[in-house]
Amino acid sequence: MKKILGVYSAPRPHWVGDGFPVRSLFGYDGLGRHLSPFLLLDHAAPTPFPPAARPRGVGRHPHRGFETVTVVYQGEVEHRDSTGAGGLIGPGDVQWMTAAGGILHEEFHSRAFTERGGTIEMVQLWVNLPARDKMSAPGYQTLLDAQIPSVDLPDGAGRVRVIAGEYGGGKGPARTHTPIDMWDIRLAQGGQARFDGTPGHTLALVVLRGTVLVNGDTLAREGQLVHFERDGTGVTLEANNDAILLWLAGEPIDEPVVGYGPFVMNTQAEIQQAIEDYNAGRFERAA
């Protein structure tokens, strides 16, 4: 059984732009230092928005050196970036954007959602890239709900949507630069299940909704993250009520992490170069 190293609660929410009130469960300058290859996780908890004339969201901003993974649970989000890519993702869909050498992008509520109003809920995860890939060409994967395998758990305990990696014969559609398991776990009230991680890999379990008993002795509630040791394999979960969880596991990247806002590189000199390139407009030209 994997030993639990800690249970961490998200701080108060803050706004990203005017469209996403998020709680940051970890960042690369805090707990994220121990969660390689993962750098940051924001959860925009269910928030109702009235109809509006102008889409709410986050205007154009840069990234370099990592990937952003956006999972939509409720609502619709439109994305555009400096490579010319973009699109719309709705409930169950995932946007996997590789910023790599540099990208400018923006995210807003879709126009149709803006006009009718509704509830937004989403998660954005930042995934680090190894040094060899940090300055590669940017890319974009749209992973629609219909493309993501859903595997039923034994005894009606729930199901697992496999976004990346493999579970129960289901293989996630996401292409990753290092080995990663990203599973969207849905447990029914009273459901019990055992999951096996890979020895030596980082493992964090994020509770987005509900309350679960972990390894028979630790309660984890909505808005909490459970951090496990890298040794061992087994994790048991029992849901006290209907629960939604995010399983994040991956091979650690054994390289320095130096970050400054939307740039995550390996050295301070590379950060300075990213700032200079952005200010000189090279992100736009490179795209």
N, C-alpha and C positions, 0 to 999 in steps of 0.2 A: 504494500500500500504506500502511495506517495505521502510523505509527511507534509503537513500544512505549515508553512513558514509565517503566514500572517493573513489577517482579514482586514481590508482597508475600506473605509467609507469615503464616498465622493464628497468633495466640498460643496458649498452653495453654488447654484448655477450662475453663469455669466453669459452675456450675449455675444455671439459671433455674428457680426453684421446686425441686421434688424430682423433676421429670419430664423435664427437658431439659438434658443436658450439652452446651453449645454452645461453638463457637469463633467469636469475633467477627472477621470478616474486615475490616470497617471500621465506623466510627461517625462521627456528624456532627461530633464535636469533633476528628477526626483526618483520615484519608484521605478521608472522606466530604465534606470541604470542597471537594474537587476532583471529586466524582462526581455533582453535581446532575443530575437531580432525586432521586437516591438518597441516603438518609441513613445507613443501617445495614444490615448483613447478618450474621445469625447462622446457622451451620450446626450442627445437631445430628447429628453423625456416627453411623453405625449403632451402637446400644447395646442389648444384650439386657437385658430386665427379666423377673424371675421372676413367676409368678402372685402376685396380691395381693388383699386384701379391699377396700382403699381405693384409688381412682384417684389416680395421681400427676400432678402438673402445677403450674400457676400459679394462685393464687387471684385474687380480684377486684382489679383495678388500673385506673387511668385512662389515657387518651390524649387528646391534643388537637393538631390542626394538621397531621395527615398521615394516611397509610394504612399498614396492615400487610398484607403478602401472605405467606401461609403455604402452602408447597408440601410435600405429604407424599410421601415416597418409600417408606417402610415403616411399618407400624403404623397406628393409628387415633387421631384427635384429636377431642374434642368441644369445642364452643365455645358459650358463652352470653354475652349482653351485656345492657346496661340498656335497649336498645330493645325487648327481647323476642325478638330474632332469635337464631339459633343453629343447630346441626346437627352432623353428623358428617362428617368427611372421612377418606378412606383413601388407599391407594397411587394416585398419579397425580392426585389431586384437589387443588384450590387454593381457599383461603379468602381473599377480597379484601375487607378491612374498611376502610371509610372512617370514621376517628374524627372528622375535621373539628372541629366545635364542641365536642365532648366526648362521651366514651363510657366506660363501665365494663365490663370484660369479664374472662372467665376462660377458661383452656384446660387441659384434662385429658386424659389417656389415656381412651379410651372404656371403658365398663364391661365390654363383652365382651372387649376386648383385655386389660384389667386382670385379669380372671378366668383367662384362658388363658396370659397372658404372651407375650413375643415381642420382636421388634426394632423400635425406633423410629429413624427417620431423617427429618429434615425440614429445611427452610430457612425462615427468616422474614426478609423484606425490608421495610424501611421506605421508603416513597415520599413525598416532600414534596408539599405542596399549594401552589399559588400563593396569594398573599395574599387574592385575591378569593374563594377557596373555603375558607379555613381555618376560618371560623365558620359554614359551611353545615351542614345537617342531616346526621347520621351515616347511613351506609348499609352494606349488606352484600351481597356477591356470592358465591354458591356455584358454583364452576366444576368440574363433575365431569369425570373423565377422559374419558368418552364425548363430552363437549362440546368437547374441546380437539383441534383438527386435528393430525394427525401426517403430516408430509411426508417421503417417502423421499428420501435424498440419492443423487446419481448413483453408479453403479458399486458399489452395495451398501455404501457407506461408513458408512451409519447412517441416522438419521432426526432430524427436528426437530419437537418438540411446540410449537405456537405458542400461548402463554398470552395474550400481548398483542402488538398490532401485526400485521404480515404477513410471511410468508415463503413463497416458492414457490407462491403461489396459495392458501395457507392463511391465514385471518384469525382471530386470537385472539378469544375471547369476552369478554375483560375490557374493561370500560368505564373509560377513564382520563381524567383531567382535563387532562393535557398529553400530547403524543406520546411513546409508550414502546413499545419492542420488548423483550419478555421471552420468550426461547426456551430450552426445555429440550432441549439437544443430546445425542444419544447417538451415539457413534462406535465402530465395531467396530475391533478390533485391525488395524492397518495401513491403516485407512480414511483417505482424504484428501478434503478439501473446501475450497472457497473460499466465503467469506461477504462480503457487501457491507453496510457500514453507511451511515448518512446523514451527509454532510459537515456539520460544525458540531455534531453531537450527541456527548454523552458516550458512551463505550463502555468497559465492563469485562467481562472474561471470567473466570468463577470455575470452577476445576477441583474438582469434588466427588469424583471418583473417576478413577484412572488417571493417565497421563502423556501430554502432548501436545507436539508440536513446533509452535511458533507462528511464522508468517511465515518458515519455513525455517531459523531460526537461534536460537530461544529456547525452552528447555525449561520447561514449567510442570507442576508436580506437584500431586498431591492436597493440598487445603488451601491452595492459592495463588490469588492474584488477579492478572490481567494488566490493567494500565491503559494505554489507548491515547490518543494525541492526538486532538483533535476534527477536525483536517483529514484529508483522504483518505477512502478508502472500503474498500479490500480488506483481508481477513484470511484467511490460509490456515492450516489445521489438519491435522496428521497424528498419528494416535493410535498410540502405542507399544504400548498394550494397550487393552482395552475401557475406554471413558471416558464419564463423565457430566459435562457442563458446563452452566453457566448463562450465557447471553448477556444482558447488561443494557445497553440503549442508550436514550437519551432526550434530548429537547430540554432544555437547561439552563434552570433558573428563575433569572433574573437579579435576585434579591432577597436581602436579608440573611437569614441563618439564625441564630436565637438559640434554643438548646435548654437544657432543664433536665430531665433524666430522661425521663419519658414525655410531655413537652410540647415541641413545636417550633413556634416562632412567628417573627415578624419583628423584634420589639423586646423589650427587657427588661420594659417596662411590661406587655406582653401576657402574658409569662411570669408576672409577679406576679399578674395578673388570673386566669390559669388556676389558680394555686395557691389563691387566695382562693375562686374558684368551686368548686373541688374540696372544699376544707375546709368550705365552707358547705353542701355537699350539693346544689349546683346542677346537677351532672352528672346526678344521679339524677332530679331534677325536670325538667330539660330533655329527658331521654329520654322 
